[in-house]
Amino acid sequence: MKPLKTLRISGFDALPLVEGGKGISVSNGESSGAWASAGGVGTFSGVNADSYDVGGHPVPQTYHGRTRVDRHEELISYAINGGIAQARIARDLTGGKHPIHMNVLWEMAAAERVLVGVLEGAKGLINGVTCGAGMPYRLSELAAKYGVWYYPIVSSGRAFRALWKRAYHKQAEWLGGVVYEDPWLAGGHNGLSNSEDPNKPEDPYPRVRQLRETMREFGLNDTPIIMAGGIWFLREWDHWIDNPELGPIAFQFGTRPLVTKESPISDAWKQRLLTLKEGDIYLNRFSPTGMWSSAVENDFMRDLKARTARQIAYTNEPMGDHFVELPLGARKKPVYVTEHDKVLAEGWIADGETEPVKTPDQTLVFVTPEKLREIRTDQVECMGCLSHCHFSNWSQDEGHTTGKKPDPRSYCIQKTLQQISHSEEVDNQLMFAGHAAFRFGSDPFYSNGFIPSVRQLVERLVTGD
């Protein structure tokens, strides 16, 4: 493999190895500080990061507000305090000598308020901000205001063109790089467009080449592109390094840093990753954001798939084939279904899935009484963690509702990500992962359950493995 050369990233000469930001408490000040100290670019998650009490213990993110709006304000306060805390930890570990980035999601609740609050409270501690999960037009303006570099996350040259023409050309001097996140291979939420087939992954090389061509139109010849998603052995990407078609390239690792000593995830989660097999990670569209996402097959995902499979269409009045009555609720008010679907419904009810729940799409899903209570409780206790939530129908816009029915086919993402990040429970929680995660099981580096330090992992990556 060609030797890796340092790149100028956020004002530092660093190895072109970037830690992926990931989500709630999964990439923190300790992991990002270690990654940066090993020579790369550390990235902590600014999505409801942990803050700490005077004893150094994580502050539980519990909510006391009576309304969603009250709880939403509590969540923003937690997020700002947590982001500042993680920035301080990372900077303490690096001594300010290595680049530290913060990752935020544009679709998270009050993304602008959280970003401003953290940058204001952690002045001089954060060198760059990466941001995806949406079209973060105001990212450049906010980053420039605080003198930090910005790194939009895109999945196509077309998306970057839109961001540049609408906003980024005004603060071009603070554009530190562009993250290309492969929409088929990256972990977490993915940027698949409606014109792209989730079952037909495309080769990232021509897509990144097209992104570079777009950037060159705007004079961004030397601005790094950071390739994210599906990367395991760098020797498999040797033809990308020092390639004049692509220009300066760095590589982002989100999944591999999970299995390190500094990674804050539980031992149970790390051990689960070490046992994954090909096919255990797949794209799905259960997320309350409405976006595609990549997660590990476990009981949590199996429940969502089974719940969606127990679904039939209905009408409020007899119409066409929908003429068979199906009584709902305590008052037994009927809706109308097909003869075939009435038989399906009766079978599910006989199996204990006795509660039909309406969806925004004029369908019914059938769940147990216990699952219905869980769904209703989670919806009622919503704290507005997203800008718009399909599951609870929360919206941060005026009125604080999407105007649609809550969707019982989804889930409370804040609840499950907090639980998997702060407990040993992994089978019944959402476990995001990149599609290369199954390679933990066959990579000899992890033989006999070996868990490296971040420095050992970075040194391994530099060799091509």
BELWO-V590066 format. One record per residue. N is the residue number from 1. RES is the residue in one small letter. SS is DSSP state (@ for helix, = for strand, . for the rest). PSI is psi in whole degrees, 0 to 359 (* if undefined). D_CENTER is the distance of its C-alpha to the mean C-alpha in whole Angstrom. Layout:
n:N res:RES ss:SS psi:PSI d_center:D_CENTER
n:N res:RES ss:SS psi:PSI d_center:D_CENTER
This chain:
n:1 res:m ss:. psi:144 d_center:31
n:2 res:k ss:. psi:145 d_center:31
n:3 res:p ss:. psi:144 d_center:31
n:4 res:l ss:. psi:132 d_center:28
n:5 res:k ss:. psi:149 d_center:29
n:6 res:t ss:. psi:154 d_center:28
n:7 res:l ss:= psi:155 d_center:26
n:8 res:r ss:= psi:109 d_center:26
n:9 res:i ss:= psi:119 d_center:23
n:10 res:s ss:. psi:39 d_center:23
n:11 res:g ss:. psi:5 d_center:27
n:12 res:f ss:= psi:152 d_center:27
n:13 res:d ss:= psi:115 d_center:28
n:14 res:a ss:= psi:155 d_center:25
n:15 res:l ss:. psi:145 d_center:24
n:16 res:p ss:. psi:48 d_center:22
n:17 res:l ss:= psi:114 d_center:20
n:18 res:v ss:= psi:132 d_center:16
n:19 res:e ss:= psi:130 d_center:14
n:20 res:g ss:. psi:142 d_center:10
n:21 res:g ss:. psi:324 d_center:9
n:22 res:k ss:. psi:200 d_center:6
n:23 res:g ss:. psi:213 d_center:6
n:24 res:i ss:. psi:113 d_center:9
n:25 res:s ss:. psi:19 d_center:12
n:26 res:v ss:. psi:332 d_center:10
n:27 res:s ss:. psi:115 d_center:12
n:28 res:n ss:. psi:192 d_center:14
n:29 res:g ss:@ psi:324 d_center:18
n:30 res:e ss:@ psi:313 d_center:20
n:31 res:s ss:@ psi:319 d_center:17
n:32 res:s ss:@ psi:323 d_center:17
n:33 res:g ss:@ psi:321 d_center:21
n:34 res:a ss:@ psi:318 d_center:22
n:35 res:w ss:@ psi:315 d_center:20
n:36 res:a ss:@ psi:319 d_center:21
n:37 res:s ss:@ psi:335 d_center:25
n:38 res:a ss:. psi:358 d_center:25
n:39 res:g ss:. psi:351 d_center:25
n:40 res:g ss:. psi:204 d_center:21
n:41 res:v ss:= psi:113 d_center:19
n:42 res:g ss:= psi:144 d_center:17
n:43 res:t ss:= psi:121 d_center:14
n:44 res:f ss:= psi:153 d_center:13
n:45 res:s ss:= psi:130 d_center:10
n:46 res:g ss:. psi:19 d_center:11
n:47 res:v ss:. psi:98 d_center:9
n:48 res:n ss:. psi:51 d_center:12
n:49 res:a ss:. psi:158 d_center:13
n:50 res:d ss:. psi:140 d_center:17
n:51 res:s ss:. psi:173 d_center:20
n:52 res:y ss:= psi:151 d_center:23
n:53 res:d ss:. psi:183 d_center:27
n:54 res:v ss:. psi:339 d_center:30
n:55 res:g ss:. psi:1 d_center:30
n:56 res:g ss:. psi:12 d_center:27
n:57 res:h ss:. psi:142 d_center:25
n:58 res:p ss:= psi:138 d_center:22
n:59 res:v ss:. psi:119 d_center:22
n:60 res:p ss:. psi:134 d_center:21
n:61 res:q ss:. psi:79 d_center:19
n:62 res:t ss:. psi:154 d_center:22
n:63 res:y ss:. psi:136 d_center:23
n:64 res:h ss:. psi:349 d_center:26
n:65 res:g ss:. psi:146 d_center:26
n:66 res:r ss:. psi:336 d_center:28
n:67 res:t ss:. psi:164 d_center:26
n:68 res:r ss:@ psi:320 d_center:23
n:69 res:v ss:@ psi:319 d_center:24
n:70 res:d ss:@ psi:315 d_center:25
n:71 res:r ss:@ psi:326 d_center:22
n:72 res:h ss:@ psi:318 d_center:20
n:73 res:e ss:@ psi:322 d_center:22
n:74 res:e ss:@ psi:317 d_center:21
n:75 res:l ss:@ psi:318 d_center:18
n:76 res:i ss:@ psi:319 d_center:18
n:77 res:s ss:@ psi:316 d_center:21
n:78 res:y ss:@ psi:314 d_center:19
n:79 res:a ss:@ psi:317 d_center:16
n:80 res:i ss:@ psi:313 d_center:18
n:81 res:n ss:@ psi:320 d_center:20
n:82 res:g ss:@ psi:318 d_center:17
n:83 res:g ss:@ psi:318 d_center:16
n:84 res:i ss:@ psi:317 d_center:20
n:85 res:a ss:@ psi:316 d_center:21
n:86 res:q ss:@ psi:324 d_center:18
n:87 res:a ss:@ psi:320 d_center:20
n:88 res:r ss:@ psi:319 d_center:23
n:89 res:i ss:@ psi:313 d_center:22
n:90 res:a ss:@ psi:316 d_center:21
n:91 res:r ss:@ psi:325 d_center:24
n:92 res:d ss:@ psi:323 d_center:26
n:93 res:l ss:@ psi:328 d_center:25
n:94 res:t ss:@ psi:344 d_center:26
n:95 res:g ss:. psi:20 d_center:29
n:96 res:g ss:. psi:12 d_center:27
n:97 res:k ss:. psi:359 d_center:28
n:98 res:h ss:. psi:154 d_center:25
n:99 res:p ss:. psi:132 d_center:22
n:100 res:i ss:= psi:127 d_center:19
n:101 res:h ss:= psi:155 d_center:16
n:102 res:m ss:= psi:137 d_center:14
n:103 res:n ss:= psi:130 d_center:10
n:104 res:v ss:= psi:159 d_center:9
n:105 res:l ss:= psi:128 d_center:8
n:106 res:w ss:. psi:335 d_center:11
n:107 res:e ss:. psi:0 d_center:10
n:108 res:m ss:= psi:164 d_center:10
n:109 res:a ss:. psi:133 d_center:13
n:110 res:a ss:. psi:47 d_center:16
n:111 res:a ss:@ psi:318 d_center:14
n:112 res:e ss:@ psi:317 d_center:17
n:113 res:r ss:@ psi:319 d_center:19
n:114 res:v ss:@ psi:315 d_center:17
n:115 res:l ss:@ psi:313 d_center:17
n:116 res:v ss:@ psi:316 d_center:20
n:117 res:g ss:@ psi:319 d_center:21
n:118 res:v ss:@ psi:314 d_center:19
n:119 res:l ss:@ psi:326 d_center:21
n:120 res:e ss:@ psi:318 d_center:24
n:121 res:g ss:@ psi:347 d_center:24
n:122 res:a ss:. psi:43 d_center:23
n:123 res:k ss:. psi:131 d_center:25
n:124 res:g ss:. psi:357 d_center:26
n:125 res:l ss:. psi:339 d_center:23
n:126 res:i ss:. psi:130 d_center:21
n:127 res:n ss:. psi:334 d_center:21
n:128 res:g ss:= psi:159 d_center:18
n:129 res:v ss:= psi:124 d_center:15
n:130 res:t ss:= psi:146 d_center:12
n:131 res:c ss:= psi:129 d_center:11
n:132 res:g ss:= psi:209 d_center:9
n:133 res:a ss:. psi:60 d_center:7
n:134 res:g ss:. psi:193 d_center:11
n:135 res:m ss:. psi:91 d_center:14
n:136 res:p ss:. psi:75 d_center:15
n:137 res:y ss:. psi:324 d_center:19
n:138 res:r ss:. psi:2 d_center:20
n:139 res:l ss:@ psi:315 d_center:18
n:140 res:s ss:@ psi:318 d_center:21
n:141 res:e ss:@ psi:316 d_center:23
n:142 res:l ss:@ psi:318 d_center:21
n:143 res:a ss:@ psi:315 d_center:21
n:144 res:a ss:@ psi:323 d_center:25
n:145 res:k ss:@ psi:325 d_center:26
n:146 res:y ss:. psi:8 d_center:25
n:147 res:g ss:. psi:39 d_center:26
n:148 res:v ss:. psi:156 d_center:22
n:149 res:w ss:= psi:150 d_center:21
n:150 res:y ss:= psi:148 d_center:18
n:151 res:y ss:= psi:90 d_center:16
n:152 res:p ss:= psi:146 d_center:14
n:153 res:i ss:= psi:120 d_center:12
n:154 res:v ss:= psi:165 d_center:13
n:155 res:s ss:. psi:11 d_center:14
n:156 res:s ss:. psi:157 d_center:18
n:157 res:g ss:@ psi:328 d_center:21
n:158 res:r ss:@ psi:320 d_center:21
n:159 res:a ss:@ psi:318 d_center:18
n:160 res:f ss:@ psi:321 d_center:19
n:161 res:r ss:@ psi:317 d_center:23
n:162 res:a ss:@ psi:318 d_center:22
n:163 res:l ss:@ psi:318 d_center:20
n:164 res:w ss:@ psi:312 d_center:23
n:165 res:k ss:@ psi:326 d_center:26
n:166 res:r ss:@ psi:326 d_center:25
n:167 res:a ss:. psi:314 d_center:24
n:168 res:y ss:@ psi:335 d_center:23
n:169 res:h ss:@ psi:340 d_center:27
n:170 res:k ss:@ psi:336 d_center:28
n:171 res:q ss:@ psi:47 d_center:26
n:172 res:a ss:@ psi:330 d_center:26
n:173 res:e ss:@ psi:343 d_center:28
n:174 res:w ss:@ psi:4 d_center:24
n:175 res:l ss:= psi:107 d_center:22
n:176 res:g ss:= psi:335 d_center:21
n:177 res:g ss:= psi:173 d_center:20
n:178 res:v ss:= psi:126 d_center:17
n:179 res:v ss:= psi:118 d_center:14
n:180 res:y ss:= psi:114 d_center:15
n:181 res:e ss:= psi:115 d_center:11
n:182 res:d ss:. psi:120 d_center:13
n:183 res:p ss:. psi:349 d_center:12
n:184 res:w ss:. psi:336 d_center:13
n:185 res:l ss:. psi:340 d_center:13
n:186 res:a ss:. psi:157 d_center:9
n:187 res:g ss:. psi:166 d_center:7
n:188 res:g ss:= psi:211 d_center:4
n:189 res:h ss:= psi:142 d_center:4
n:190 res:n ss:= psi:153 d_center:8
n:191 res:g ss:. psi:41 d_center:11
n:192 res:l ss:. psi:132 d_center:13
n:193 res:s ss:. psi:169 d_center:16
n:194 res:n ss:. psi:342 d_center:19
n:195 res:s ss:. psi:357 d_center:21
n:196 res:e ss:. psi:140 d_center:19
n:197 res:d ss:. psi:119 d_center:20
n:198 res:p ss:. psi:340 d_center:17
n:199 res:n ss:. psi:2 d_center:20
n:200 res:k ss:. psi:79 d_center:21
n:201 res:p ss:. psi:143 d_center:19
n:202 res:e ss:. psi:150 d_center:21
n:203 res:d ss:. psi:126 d_center:22
n:204 res:p ss:@ psi:338 d_center:20
n:205 res:y ss:@ psi:305 d_center:23
n:206 res:p ss:@ psi:332 d_center:25
n:207 res:r ss:@ psi:320 d_center:21
n:208 res:v ss:@ psi:323 d_center:21
n:209 res:r ss:@ psi:318 d_center:25
n:210 res:q ss:@ psi:323 d_center:25
n:211 res:l ss:@ psi:316 d_center:22
n:212 res:r ss:@ psi:321 d_center:25
n:213 res:e ss:@ psi:319 d_center:27
n:214 res:t ss:@ psi:315 d_center:26
n:215 res:m ss:@ psi:323 d_center:25
n:216 res:r ss:@ psi:330 d_center:29
n:217 res:e ss:@ psi:332 d_center:30
n:218 res:f ss:. psi:14 d_center:29
n:219 res:g ss:. psi:19 d_center:31
n:220 res:l ss:. psi:50 d_center:27
n:221 res:n ss:. psi:321 d_center:29
n:222 res:d ss:. psi:5 d_center:28
n:223 res:t ss:. psi:124 d_center:25
n:224 res:p ss:= psi:144 d_center:22
n:225 res:i ss:= psi:133 d_center:20
n:226 res:i ss:= psi:112 d_center:17
n:227 res:m ss:= psi:126 d_center:16
n:228 res:a ss:= psi:136 d_center:13
n:229 res:g ss:. psi:117 d_center:12
n:230 res:g ss:. psi:4 d_center:15
n:231 res:i ss:. psi:131 d_center:17
n:232 res:w ss:. psi:284 d_center:19
n:233 res:f ss:. psi:125 d_center:23
n:234 res:l ss:@ psi:335 d_center:23
n:235 res:r ss:@ psi:337 d_center:27
n:236 res:e ss:@ psi:350 d_center:25
n:237 res:w ss:@ psi:20 d_center:24
n:238 res:d ss:@ psi:324 d_center:28
n:239 res:h ss:@ psi:351 d_center:28
n:240 res:w ss:@ psi:334 d_center:26
n:241 res:i ss:. psi:132 d_center:27
n:242 res:d ss:. psi:36 d_center:30
n:243 res:n ss:. psi:115 d_center:30
n:244 res:p ss:. psi:334 d_center:31
n:245 res:e ss:. psi:324 d_center:30
n:246 res:l ss:. psi:337 d_center:26
n:247 res:g ss:. psi:198 d_center:27
n:248 res:p ss:. psi:127 d_center:26
n:249 res:i ss:= psi:135 d_center:23
n:250 res:a ss:= psi:166 d_center:20
n:251 res:f ss:= psi:132 d_center:18
n:252 res:q ss:= psi:133 d_center:14
n:253 res:f ss:= psi:115 d_center:14
n:254 res:g ss:. psi:318 d_center:10
n:255 res:t ss:. psi:315 d_center:12
n:256 res:r ss:@ psi:323 d_center:16
n:257 res:p ss:@ psi:347 d_center:15
n:258 res:l ss:@ psi:322 d_center:14
n:259 res:v ss:. psi:73 d_center:18
n:260 res:t ss:= psi:163 d_center:20
n:261 res:k ss:. psi:326 d_center:22
n:262 res:e ss:. psi:348 d_center:20
n:263 res:s ss:. psi:132 d_center:17
n:264 res:p ss:. psi:357 d_center:16
n:265 res:i ss:. psi:163 d_center:15
n:266 res:s ss:. psi:159 d_center:18
n:267 res:d ss:@ psi:325 d_center:21
n:268 res:a ss:@ psi:320 d_center:20
n:269 res:w ss:@ psi:315 d_center:17
n:270 res:k ss:@ psi:316 d_center:18
n:271 res:q ss:@ psi:325 d_center:21
n:272 res:r ss:@ psi:318 d_center:19
n:273 res:l ss:@ psi:323 d_center:17
n:274 res:l ss:@ psi:346 d_center:21
n:275 res:t ss:. psi:4 d_center:22
n:276 res:l ss:. psi:151 d_center:20
n:277 res:k ss:. psi:160 d_center:21
n:278 res:e ss:. psi:133 d_center:21
n:279 res:g ss:. psi:348 d_center:20
n:280 res:d ss:. psi:346 d_center:18
n:281 res:i ss:= psi:133 d_center:14
n:282 res:y ss:= psi:159 d_center:14
n:283 res:l ss:= psi:142 d_center:12
n:284 res:n ss:= psi:168 d_center:13
n:285 res:r ss:. psi:38 d_center:13
n:286 res:f ss:. psi:345 d_center:13
n:287 res:s ss:. psi:140 d_center:10
n:288 res:p ss:. psi:351 d_center:12
n:289 res:t ss:. psi:339 d_center:10
n:290 res:g ss:. psi:357 d_center:12
n:291 res:m ss:. psi:158 d_center:10
n:292 res:w ss:= psi:149 d_center:10
n:293 res:s ss:= psi:162 d_center:8
n:294 res:s ss:= psi:123 d_center:9
n:295 res:a ss:= psi:165 d_center:10
n:296 res:v ss:= psi:139 d_center:13
n:297 res:e ss:. psi:121 d_center:16
n:298 res:n ss:. psi:189 d_center:18
n:299 res:d ss:@ psi:326 d_center:20
n:300 res:f ss:@ psi:312 d_center:17
n:301 res:m ss:@ psi:323 d_center:16
n:302 res:r ss:@ psi:324 d_center:20
n:303 res:d ss:@ psi:318 d_center:20
n:304 res:l ss:@ psi:319 d_center:18
n:305 res:k ss:@ psi:317 d_center:20
n:306 res:a ss:@ psi:322 d_center:23
n:307 res:r ss:@ psi:316 d_center:23
n:308 res:t ss:@ psi:328 d_center:22
n:309 res:a ss:@ psi:332 d_center:25
n:310 res:r ss:. psi:70 d_center:27
n:311 res:q ss:= psi:134 d_center:27
n:312 res:i ss:= psi:154 d_center:30
n:313 res:a ss:= psi:154 d_center:31
n:314 res:y ss:. psi:163 d_center:34
n:315 res:t ss:= psi:158 d_center:36
n:316 res:n ss:. psi:342 d_center:38
n:317 res:e ss:. psi:155 d_center:41
n:318 res:p ss:. psi:132 d_center:43
n:319 res:m ss:= psi:116 d_center:42
n:320 res:g ss:. psi:233 d_center:42
n:321 res:d ss:. psi:348 d_center:41
n:322 res:h ss:= psi:80 d_center:40
n:323 res:f ss:. psi:0 d_center:43
n:324 res:v ss:= psi:128 d_center:43
n:325 res:e ss:= psi:139 d_center:42
n:326 res:l ss:= psi:105 d_center:39
n:327 res:p ss:= psi:140 d_center:40
n:328 res:l ss:= psi:146 d_center:37
n:329 res:g ss:. psi:181 d_center:37
n:330 res:a ss:. psi:329 d_center:40
n:331 res:r ss:. psi:356 d_center:42
n:332 res:k ss:. psi:36 d_center:41
n:333 res:k ss:= psi:127 d_center:41
n:334 res:p ss:= psi:149 d_center:40
n:335 res:v ss:= psi:176 d_center:38
n:336 res:y ss:= psi:132 d_center:39
n:337 res:v ss:= psi:173 d_center:37
n:338 res:t ss:. psi:162 d_center:39
n:339 res:e ss:@ psi:316 d_center:41
n:340 res:h ss:@ psi:316 d_center:39
n:341 res:d ss:@ psi:332 d_center:36
n:342 res:k ss:@ psi:321 d_center:38
n:343 res:v ss:@ psi:317 d_center:39
n:344 res:l ss:@ psi:314 d_center:35
n:345 res:a ss:@ psi:317 d_center:35
n:346 res:e ss:@ psi:326 d_center:38
n:347 res:g ss:@ psi:317 d_center:37
n:348 res:w ss:@ psi:319 d_center:33
n:349 res:i ss:@ psi:319 d_center:35
n:350 res:a ss:@ psi:333 d_center:38
n:351 res:d ss:. psi:2 d_center:35
n:352 res:g ss:. psi:353 d_center:34
n:353 res:e ss:. psi:73 d_center:31
n:354 res:t ss:. psi:352 d_center:34
n:355 res:e ss:= psi:107 d_center:31
n:356 res:p ss:= psi:132 d_center:31
n:357 res:v ss:= psi:132 d_center:28
n:358 res:k ss:= psi:144 d_center:28
n:359 res:t ss:. psi:169 d_center:25
n:360 res:p ss:. psi:349 d_center:24
n:361 res:d ss:. psi:24 d_center:25
n:362 res:q ss:. psi:40 d_center:29
n:363 res:t ss:= psi:167 d_center:28
n:364 res:l ss:= psi:138 d_center:29
n:365 res:v ss:= psi:148 d_center:27
n:366 res:f ss:= psi:128 d_center:28
n:367 res:v ss:= psi:167 d_center:27
n:368 res:t ss:. psi:161 d_center:29
n:369 res:p ss:@ psi:323 d_center:31
n:370 res:e ss:@ psi:317 d_center:28
n:371 res:k ss:@ psi:323 d_center:25
n:372 res:l ss:@ psi:317 d_center:26
n:373 res:r ss:@ psi:320 d_center:27
n:374 res:e ss:@ psi:314 d_center:24
n:375 res:i ss:@ psi:311 d_center:22
n:376 res:r ss:@ psi:319 d_center:24
n:377 res:t ss:@ psi:314 d_center:24
n:378 res:d ss:@ psi:322 d_center:20
n:379 res:q ss:@ psi:319 d_center:21
n:380 res:v ss:@ psi:323 d_center:24
n:381 res:e ss:. psi:11 d_center:22
n:382 res:c ss:. psi:136 d_center:19
n:383 res:m ss:. psi:12 d_center:18
n:384 res:g ss:. psi:54 d_center:16
n:385 res:c ss:. psi:347 d_center:13
n:386 res:l ss:= psi:162 d_center:12
n:387 res:s ss:. psi:323 d_center:14
n:388 res:h ss:= psi:133 d_center:15
n:389 res:c ss:. psi:120 d_center:15
n:390 res:h ss:. psi:326 d_center:16
n:391 res:f ss:. psi:316 d_center:17
n:392 res:s ss:. psi:349 d_center:19
n:393 res:n ss:. psi:20 d_center:20
n:394 res:w ss:. psi:145 d_center:19
n:395 res:s ss:= psi:140 d_center:19
n:396 res:q ss:. psi:355 d_center:19
n:397 res:d ss:. psi:170 d_center:22
n:398 res:e ss:. psi:132 d_center:25
n:399 res:g ss:. psi:333 d_center:26
n:400 res:h ss:. psi:37 d_center:23
n:401 res:t ss:. psi:147 d_center:23
n:402 res:t ss:. psi:347 d_center:21
n:403 res:g ss:. psi:6 d_center:25
n:404 res:k ss:. psi:164 d_center:24
n:405 res:k ss:. psi:145 d_center:24
n:406 res:p ss:. psi:146 d_center:21
n:407 res:d ss:. psi:109 d_center:20
n:408 res:p ss:. psi:354 d_center:21
n:409 res:r ss:. psi:354 d_center:19
n:410 res:s ss:. psi:207 d_center:16
n:411 res:y ss:. psi:166 d_center:15
n:412 res:c ss:. psi:106 d_center:14
n:413 res:i ss:@ psi:326 d_center:10
n:414 res:q ss:@ psi:315 d_center:11
n:415 res:k ss:@ psi:309 d_center:14
n:416 res:t ss:@ psi:324 d_center:13
n:417 res:l ss:@ psi:327 d_center:10
n:418 res:q ss:@ psi:320 d_center:13
n:419 res:q ss:@ psi:317 d_center:15
n:420 res:i ss:@ psi:333 d_center:14
n:421 res:s ss:@ psi:341 d_center:13
n:422 res:h ss:. psi:23 d_center:17
n:423 res:s ss:. psi:177 d_center:19
n:424 res:e ss:. psi:1 d_center:20
n:425 res:e ss:. psi:118 d_center:19
n:426 res:v ss:. psi:334 d_center:17
n:427 res:d ss:. psi:328 d_center:19
n:428 res:n ss:. psi:25 d_center:18
n:429 res:q ss:. psi:159 d_center:14
n:430 res:l ss:. psi:125 d_center:11
n:431 res:m ss:. psi:94 d_center:10
n:432 res:f ss:= psi:148 d_center:7
n:433 res:a ss:. psi:151 d_center:9
n:434 res:g ss:. psi:161 d_center:10
n:435 res:h ss:. psi:349 d_center:14
n:436 res:a ss:. psi:2 d_center:16
n:437 res:a ss:@ psi:334 d_center:15
n:438 res:f ss:@ psi:345 d_center:19
n:439 res:r ss:@ psi:348 d_center:20
n:440 res:f ss:@ psi:319 d_center:20
n:441 res:g ss:@ psi:336 d_center:23
n:442 res:s ss:. psi:352 d_center:25
n:443 res:d ss:. psi:119 d_center:25
n:444 res:p ss:@ psi:342 d_center:28
n:445 res:f ss:@ psi:330 d_center:27
n:446 res:y ss:@ psi:19 d_center:25
n:447 res:s ss:@ psi:144 d_center:29
n:448 res:n ss:@ psi:29 d_center:30
n:449 res:g ss:@ psi:20 d_center:26
n:450 res:f ss:. psi:131 d_center:27
n:451 res:i ss:. psi:113 d_center:24
n:452 res:p ss:= psi:165 d_center:24
n:453 res:s ss:. psi:166 d_center:24
n:454 res:v ss:@ psi:318 d_center:21
n:455 res:r ss:@ psi:318 d_center:25
n:456 res:q ss:@ psi:322 d_center:26
n:457 res:l ss:@ psi:314 d_center:23
n:458 res:v ss:@ psi:316 d_center:23
n:459 res:e ss:@ psi:323 d_center:27
n:460 res:r ss:@ psi:317 d_center:26
n:461 res:l ss:@ psi:321 d_center:24
n:462 res:v ss:@ psi:330 d_center:26
n:463 res:t ss:. psi:349 d_center:29
n:464 res:g ss:. psi:345 d_center:27
n:465 res:d ss:. psi:* d_center:26
